[in-house]
Amino acid sequence: MPNKMQKGTIGITTENIFPVIKKFLYSDHEIFLRELVSNAVDATQKLKTLASKGDFKGELGDLTIRVSVDKDKGTLTISDRGLGMTAEEIDKYINQIAFSGANDFLEKYKNDANAIIGHFGLGFYSSFMVSKKVEIVTKSYRDDAQAVKWSCDGSPAFEIEDTERAGRGTDVILYIDDDCKAFLEKEKITELLRKYCRFLPIPVAFGKKTEWKDGKNVETDEDNIINDTEPLWTKTPSTLKDDDYKKFYRDLYPMSDEPLFWIHLNVDYPFHLTGILYFPKIKSNIDIRRNRIQLYCNQVYVTDQVENIVPDFLTLLHGVIDSPDIPLNVSRSYLQSDANVKKISTYITKKVADRLSSIFKNDRKAFEEKWDDLKLFIHYGMLSQDDFYDKAKNFALLKDVEGKCYTYDEYKELIKTAQTDKDGNLIYLYANDKEAQYSYIDAAQSKGYSVLLMDGQLDTALVGMLEQKFEKARFSRVDGDTIDRLIAKENDRKSSLSDDEAAKLSEVFRSQMPTKDKAEFHVSAESMGEDSTPVIITQSEYMRRMKDMSRLQPGMSFYGEMPDMYNVVLNADHRLIKEVLEGMKGIEGDLQPVEAELKGLEARRKVLEEAQHGKKPEEITDEQRGELDKCRTDIENEQKKKNDLLSAYGKDNPVVHQLIDLALLQNGLLKGEALTKFLKRSVDLIK
């Protein structure tokens, strides 16, 4: 029975720390359970250490930590059979909080719960975030120790008195606040224990296991242990099989596909680090979820926000990192500046690179088979870290449209003879949609060129980076221009058309191009050979890239607002284009007087401009100025007459419309009413 009682106030400089704790930490208030169970683990492990050194002679017995809920009493209890405490130790560790400058500290870290909890021994006081009253019933492991009971209602005042307890250890009893009743629900506590205590090194029991009996779940006598005390990362890699790693991954991520491969981390100098990192299969952008790596400190869950611990590109990985050199309760600013964290980050990057390199060297076939899944991680790393690029360039692959894989050096050797242009630039042709760009790919391959398939989420950015890294090299999408202009050679064909013929032909087609929102078409004619496509539509490599990048980088959004610029190239050598040109003879009678008038006006404009050339503005009379202006207006009017005649010819020419629509269809630009008209016209032409 109790025989003495002590009252006092907790030694802090703030008048009342508990409202402050509640105010600042409420958003992360669930971490109280982690702190209290972690304290119980510490107390148990310290007792085991004493026993191993011979300083504790008693029986350790069952060391299970027990968490229990009593909804009727409104209590949540965490019990251990660890060291326990004497009245003097309670006074030292609980009452005397060395917390000078508390207000400044709380203000500094008011948005970071982890920075406060645990700092200056505040872990226990996280219990007041959810409790109106907290009791500690404890008995030290020391011989003839007196059990004591400490209680506090959330004010600096406390009471401590002698009590009875059957054996050593500590019970922390939380009287849950009315606004925190969720922490009396079995499901909620189970959730938190699974999150924060899943891999603690001491067994943690919450209730009893159940079994299905007589149509309902019935409790058994067996403890419901919620944690794995020896998780996979604590074991020696040589003792583990592939199935062990796969099973652990399924336990961590039950809804995920089997991982590509994994890396077992295990280092104890110059820092301590263990863990297992998995490369997951990523099927789409939807699957890209960061913060799937869990950080632990001595098997105690810390966070899944690991951006400041592992390099940014590796936040796409899954798995576990455990390091006592990353304290349990730290601020983000600490992580960013801590030397050990930086060393850990560098080490993990090296381990990942070494593992990838090893797989590539030892089993290239398997590496190539997994390339489509791996490339996101590798490309992200190469783009974000120069030191990773230096390591990865030896095993990063380029894949062509036939599915063959090459290292950067292998591919350069493959294409350097055929795909070097007249200026000595090595041209890397690529497609990002094998089906949609088939005709362009076919045109390139018919000339003996190789075409890469670059359809990954980061390939647009990768292309830009590789152009900077590779010497005298340029990446060109296969539909970015005609193949002869993509890889320009010395023997480029001369156009079979005169400038006048090319201009007329271009205007006929230009006038019939559709009017599309945020789209502009520039039409030209050139010789591409009789067997080439009659009309081809291409898009500027530079503008298309800028638009692609604008979707990824908000700062480039102005490119996204610019119109799509398309080049429409007419093949002057194709019989159908020649047919359209030949058909213009039917409007020569109307064109000739207009062209004659234009010719005369152009000559007159030249004379008038030469007469004014070199004169100061004040030396030119109003009459002279007006004469030149009228001449220019007359030219515009006559040019419009000419264009109207060419437009009328194009409007009534089904071949022109059919060729335009075929080119639009090839590029996915023919839709709605225009597509319906094309189909009807196609049927009519077949008739």
Secondary structure as UniProt FT lines:
FT   STRAND          5..9
FT   HELIX           17..25
FT   HELIX           26..28
FT   TURN            29..30
FT   HELIX           31..53
FT   STRAND          65..70
FT   TURN            71..74
FT   STRAND          75..80
FT   HELIX           87..90
FT   HELIX           91..95
FT   TURN            100..101
FT   HELIX           102..108
FT   TURN            109..111
FT   HELIX           113..116
FT   TURN            117..118
FT   HELIX           119..121
FT   HELIX           124..129
FT   STRAND          131..139
FT   TURN            143..144
FT   STRAND          148..152
FT   STRAND          157..162
FT   STRAND          169..176
FT   HELIX           178..184
FT   HELIX           186..196
FT   TURN            198..199
FT   STRAND          204..213
FT   TURN            214..215
FT   STRAND          216..225
FT   HELIX           232..234
FT   HELIX           237..239
FT   HELIX           242..252
FT   TURN            254..255
FT   STRAND          261..267
FT   STRAND          273..279
FT   HELIX           285..287
FT   STRAND          292..297
FT   TURN            298..299
FT   STRAND          300..303
FT   TURN            307..309
FT   HELIX           312..316
FT   STRAND          318..322
FT   TURN            324..325
FT   HELIX           332..337
FT   HELIX           339..362
FT   HELIX           364..369
FT   HELIX           371..384
FT   HELIX           386..392
FT   TURN            393..395
FT   STRAND          397..400
FT   TURN            401..402
FT   STRAND          405..407
FT   HELIX           408..415
FT   TURN            416..418
FT   TURN            422..423
FT   STRAND          426..431
FT   TURN            434..437
FT   HELIX           438..445
FT   TURN            446..448
FT   STRAND          451..453
FT   TURN            457..458
FT   HELIX           459..469
FT   TURN            471..472
FT   STRAND          473..477
FT   TURN            478..479
FT   HELIX           483..486
FT   TURN            490..491
FT   HELIX           499..510
FT   TURN            511..512
FT   TURN            517..518
FT   STRAND          519..526
FT   TURN            530..531
FT   STRAND          535..539
FT   HELIX           541..552
FT   HELIX           554..556
FT   HELIX           557..561
FT   STRAND          564..571
FT   TURN            572..573
FT   HELIX           575..583
FT   HELIX           584..587
FT   HELIX           588..612
FT   TURN            613..614
FT   HELIX           617..619
FT   HELIX           622..651
FT   HELIX           654..666
FT   TURN            667..668
FT   HELIX           672..686
//
